Amino acid sequence: MRALLRALPSIVRTITGLAVDPVLPRAAKIALAAAVLYLVSPVDLIPDFIPVLGYLDDVLIAAIVVDGMLNFVNRGLVLKYWPGSPESLERVARSARVLAAWVPRRLKVRIFSGSC
């Protein structure tokens, strides 16, 4: 969870780049743009001023998006926008995979493939 929390600025930067990339399906772009808006918004489900729990919703959203992004978007395209090394992305991916395990795969497929 700490790896994801530390990587939030890099995740937001990567998602922002992917959201405007012409290769990504429209539904994935919308999901990524919504995630960025939620992550940078001061309004959260759990207010950030609550110690530990305040960032929990941000970390969970980031984990779901990173896990989905890495499973359904070409890794080379993700690395194009990732500001760190491929190894740092892999560390974040491992953390995201653990936290996003409870999200049904069919939901991720639906979001990132663009099918309705």
Backbone hydrogen bonds in HBPLUS format (Angstrom, degrees):
<---DONOR---> <-ACCEPTOR-->    atom                        ^
c    i                          cat <-CA-CA->   ^        H-A-AA   ^      H-
h    n   atom  resd res      DA  || num        DHA   H-A  angle D-A-AA Bond
n    s   type  num  typ     dist DA aas  dist angle  dist       angle   num
A0005-LEU N   A0001-MET O   3.00 MM   4  6.28 157.7  2.06 149.0 155.5     1
A0006-ARG N   A0002-ARG O   2.87 MM   4  6.07 165.3  1.89 156.6 159.6     2
A0007-ALA N   A0003-ALA O   3.01 MM   4  6.06 138.0  2.19 135.1 146.8     3
A0008-LEU N   A0005-LEU O   3.40 MM   3  5.39 165.0  2.43 101.5 105.7     4
A0010-SER N   A0007-ALA O   2.98 MM   3  5.27 114.7  2.42 109.0 125.0     5
A0011-ILE N   A0007-ALA O   2.81 MM   4  6.01 156.5  1.86 160.7 168.5     6
A0012-VAL N   A0008-LEU O   2.88 MM   4  6.07 165.1  1.91 157.4 160.3     7
A0013-ARG N   A0009-PRO O   3.03 MM   4  6.23 159.2  2.08 143.3 149.1     8
A0014-THR N   A0010-SER O   2.92 MM   4  6.10 158.6  1.97 146.5 152.2     9
A0015-ILE N   A0011-ILE O   2.85 MM   4  6.02 168.4  1.86 156.4 159.7    10
A0016-THR N   A0012-VAL O   2.90 MM   4  5.99 158.2  1.95 146.9 153.3    11
A0017-GLY N   A0013-ARG O   3.09 MM   4  6.30 158.1  2.13 144.5 149.8    12
A0018-LEU N   A0014-THR O   2.92 MM   4  6.19 162.4  1.96 153.9 158.9    13
A0019-ALA N   A0015-ILE O   2.82 MM   4  5.94 150.5  1.90 149.2 157.5    14
A0020-VAL N   A0017-GLY O   3.35 MM   3  5.64 144.5  2.49 101.4 110.4    15
A0021-ASP N   A0018-LEU O   3.10 MM   3  4.98 153.1  2.18 100.1 108.5    16
A0029-LYS N   A0025-PRO O   3.04 MM   4  6.38 155.0  2.11 152.1 159.9    17
A0030-ILE N   A0026-ARG O   2.94 MM   4  6.23 156.3  1.99 153.2 159.3    18
A0031-ALA N   A0027-ALA O   3.00 MM   4  6.25 160.4  2.04 146.9 152.1    19
A0032-LEU N   A0028-ALA O   2.89 MM   4  6.07 161.1  1.92 150.6 155.8    20
A0033-ALA N   A0029-LYS O   2.84 MM   4  5.98 161.2  1.87 149.9 155.4    21
A0034-ALA N   A0030-ILE O   2.92 MM   4  6.06 159.4  1.96 148.7 154.3    22
A0035-ALA N   A0031-ALA O   3.00 MM   4  6.20 150.9  2.09 142.3 150.3    23
A0036-VAL N   A0032-LEU O   2.96 MM   4  6.26 159.5  2.01 151.8 156.6    24
A0037-LEU N   A0033-ALA O   2.97 MM   4  6.21 167.7  1.99 152.2 155.5    25
A0038-TYR N   A0034-ALA O   2.96 MM   4  6.16 156.0  2.02 145.4 152.0    26
A0039-LEU N   A0035-ALA O   2.85 MM   4  6.06 162.1  1.89 152.4 157.5    27
A0040-VAL N   A0036-VAL O   2.96 MM   4  6.14 155.8  2.02 157.3 162.2    28
A0041-SER N   A0037-LEU O   3.00 MM   4  5.80 125.4  2.30 135.9 148.7    29
A0050-ILE N   A0047-PRO O   3.23 MM   3  6.02 169.3  2.24 121.2 124.5    30
A0054-GLY N   A0050-ILE O   2.82 MM   4  4.70 143.4  1.95 145.1 145.8    31
A0053-LEU N   A0051-PRO O   2.62 MM   2  5.64 138.3  1.79 114.0  99.4    32
A0056-LEU N   A0053-LEU O   3.05 MM   3  4.94 147.7  2.16  99.7 109.8    33
A0059-VAL N   A0055-TYR O   2.94 MM   4  6.17 161.7  1.98 156.1 161.4    34
A0060-LEU N   A0056-LEU O   2.91 MM   4  6.13 158.8  1.95 152.1 157.8    35
A0061-ILE N   A0057-ASP O   3.00 MM   4  6.16 163.2  2.03 148.2 152.5    36
A0062-ALA N   A0058-ASP O   2.93 MM   4  6.09 163.8  1.95 148.6 153.8    37
A0063-ALA N   A0059-VAL O   2.84 MM   4  6.01 153.4  1.91 145.5 153.1    38
A0064-ILE N   A0060-LEU O   2.99 MM   4  6.21 162.0  2.02 150.5 154.3    39
A0065-VAL N   A0061-ILE O   2.98 MM   4  6.19 165.6  2.01 154.0 158.0    40
A0066-VAL N   A0062-ALA O   2.82 MM   4  5.93 167.0  1.84 153.6 157.8    41
A0067-ASP N   A0063-ALA O   2.90 MM   4  5.90 165.8  1.92 147.8 152.5    42
A0068-GLY N   A0064-ILE O   2.96 MM   4  6.04 164.2  1.99 145.0 150.1    43
A0069-MET N   A0065-VAL O   2.73 MM   4  5.76 160.6  1.77 149.3 156.0    44
A0070-LEU N   A0066-VAL O   2.90 MM   4  6.02 160.4  1.94 150.0 154.4    45
A0071-ASN N   A0067-ASP O   3.06 MM   4  6.17 134.3  2.28 139.7 151.5    46
A0071-ASN N   A0068-GLY O   3.21 MM   3  5.12 130.8  2.47  93.2 106.4    47
A0072-PHE N   A0068-GLY O   2.92 MM   4  5.93 142.9  2.06 151.4 159.6    48
A0073-VAL N   A0069-MET O   2.93 MM   4  5.30 136.1  2.12 139.9 144.7    49
A0077-LEU N   A0074-ASN O   3.02 MM   3  5.35 124.6  2.34 105.4 119.1    50
A0078-VAL N   A0074-ASN O   3.13 MM   4  6.53 153.8  2.20 150.8 158.7    51
A0079-LEU N   A0075-ARG O   2.89 MM   4  6.13 162.7  1.92 152.6 157.2    52
A0080-LYS N   A0076-GLY O   3.03 MM   4  6.19 132.8  2.26 134.6 146.6    53
A0081-TYR N   A0078-VAL O   3.09 MM   3  5.60 140.0  2.26 110.0 119.3    54
A0082-TRP N   A0078-VAL O   2.98 MM   4  6.12 129.4  2.24 142.5 157.3    55
A0089-LEU N   A0085-SER O   3.12 MM   4  6.49 153.1  2.20 149.5 156.9    56
A0090-GLU N   A0086-PRO O   2.99 MM   4  6.24 149.5  2.08 141.5 149.9    57
A0091-ARG N   A0087-GLU O   3.01 MM   4  6.36 149.4  2.11 146.0 153.5    58
A0092-VAL N   A0088-SER O   3.12 MM   4  6.37 161.6  2.15 146.0 150.4    59
A0093-ALA N   A0089-LEU O   2.82 MM   4  6.01 152.5  1.89 146.6 155.4    60
A0094-ARG N   A0090-GLU O   2.99 MM   4  6.22 152.4  2.06 146.5 152.1    61
A0095-SER N   A0091-ARG O   3.25 MM   4  6.56 161.5  2.29 147.4 151.5    62
A0096-ALA N   A0092-VAL O   2.88 MM   4  6.09 161.2  1.91 152.7 158.6    63
A0097-ARG N   A0093-ALA O   2.88 MM   4  5.99 156.4  1.93 148.7 154.7    64
A0098-VAL N   A0094-ARG O   3.30 MM   4  6.54 154.7  2.37 144.3 149.3    65
A0099-LEU N   A0095-SER O   3.21 MM   4  6.51 164.9  2.23 152.1 155.5    66
A0100-ALA N   A0096-ALA O   2.80 MM   4  5.83 152.4  1.88 155.2 163.0    67
A0103-VAL N   A0100-ALA O   3.10 MM   3  5.62 163.1  2.13 117.4 122.7    68
A0107-LEU N   A0104-PRO O   3.03 MM   3  5.45 134.6  2.24 107.1 118.9    69
A0108-LYS N   A0104-PRO O   3.35 MM   4  6.84 156.1  2.41 148.8 154.8    70
A0109-VAL N   A0105-ARG O   2.86 MM   4  6.16 160.8  1.90 157.6 163.5    71
A0110-ARG N   A0106-ARG O   2.96 MM   4  6.04 154.9  2.03 136.6 143.5    72
A0111-ILE N   A0107-LEU O   2.97 MM   4  6.22 158.8  2.01 150.2 155.6    73
A0112-PHE N   A0108-LYS O   2.92 MM   4  6.03 175.1  1.92 156.8 158.4    74
A0113-SER N   A0109-VAL O   2.86 MM   4  5.53 140.9  2.02 144.3 151.1    75
